[in-house]
Amino acid sequence: MSAHTDTLPAATAATPAAPAQRKKLFLLLGSAIAVAALGYGSYWALVASHYVSTDNAYVATEIAQVTPEVSGTVRSVTVVDTQRVKKGDVLLQLDDKDARLALAQAEADLARAQRRVQGYFANDESLTAQVQSRLAEQARAAAQLVSARSDLERSRLDYSRRQALARNGSVSGEELSNAGNALAVAEAAFHAAEAGARQSEANYRAALGALKNNQALTADSTVATNPEVLLARARRDQARLDLERTIIRAPLDGTVAKRQVQLGQRVQAGAPLLSIAPLQQAHVDANFKEVQLEKVRLGQPVKLTADLYGDSVEYHGKVVGLAGGSGSSFAVIPAQNATGNWIKVVQRLPVRIALDPAELRAHPLSVGLSMNATIDTRSH
């Protein structure tokens, strides 16, 4: 009885301490939560709210598609996929026999056109001399017509006088007959002179027309600038260009990709043969949610990492453009939201990010690789 009485006060004394200890633990927990909330709030207000990030980002570049500008049969192919090429390097060659024949024909046509135009200029001098000759003939015919008219008038006067004298017997019939014959000859000569004058006039006009027609072919030009020569020279230049185009060269520095052309293949102008990816000019297309873009502006700095290298390699870039529409708006079959059953989906907008060329050279990337991008929006 005495032992039980001794232990009861001790248990009773320990009971009030338990609630106090729990209260103390709750206070500590609440303080920790408050400190954490305050810390996170401060971090968000001072740091996190100034950055937007996404892992929906991929390496891209402006891929150049190589197509032939002339049709032909592939004679040789000098590149393979993944091969790096420089601008101007020969990628492939087409059979150039037809192009060489076309060039030879065009050069012959040019030489013939030059000789033909030289003939036009030579004809100018010849036709000018003919016009002057026809003009002199016209003047001579006009003088002959005046002379014939004078002879006709004199013959008429002589015949009229002899007719009057023949009535009273002053002249013989033979003399009157001779005067009549002379008048007939004078009239014939006059008509011949008239015909000659008309013919000389027509000859002059014909010569003048031929001269003007020839001058129209040479007006305001030389042999080198004559339209016929210019046309023939343009065709020669086109044939020469077509010959040069049988050798297909790289339009820029880059890596060969998607080679579809094979030796001996007959290709048509404009058919895709291969592509060249200028990886040294690669950029990143980062697809941010629309709710992240409120403070995103051109020129803002961006930090990026590639899944290829991990967090050990960091790239630095800047925002250089925002797409004109979301990916769904440019889809082959765009979404139709004007329906009864509609669920709002947060859209993503591609943001173009330029990379530092030096960093890109040090750690090359390939098209399509995954990236993580974080934009610093403080400078907006």
Secondary structure, DSSP 8 states (H G I E B T S, - for coil): -HHHHHHHHHHHHHTTHHHHHHHHHHHHHHHHHHHHHHHHHHHHHHTGGGEEEEEEEEEE---EEE--SS-EEEEEE---TT-EE-TT-EEEEE--HHHHHHHHHHHHHHHHHHHHHHHHHHHHHHHHHHHHHHHHHHHHHHHHHHHHHHHHHHHHHHHHHHHHHHHTTSS-HHHHHHHHHHHHHHHHHHHHHHHHHHHHHHHHHHHHHHHHHHHHHHTT--TTT-HHHHHHHHHHHHHHHHHHTTEEE-SSSEEEE-----TT-EE-TT---EEEE-GGG-EEEEEEEGGG-TT--TT-EEEEEETTTEEEEEEEEEEEEE-SS-TGGGSSS-----SSS------EEEEEEEE-HHHHHHS---TT-EEEEEEE-S--
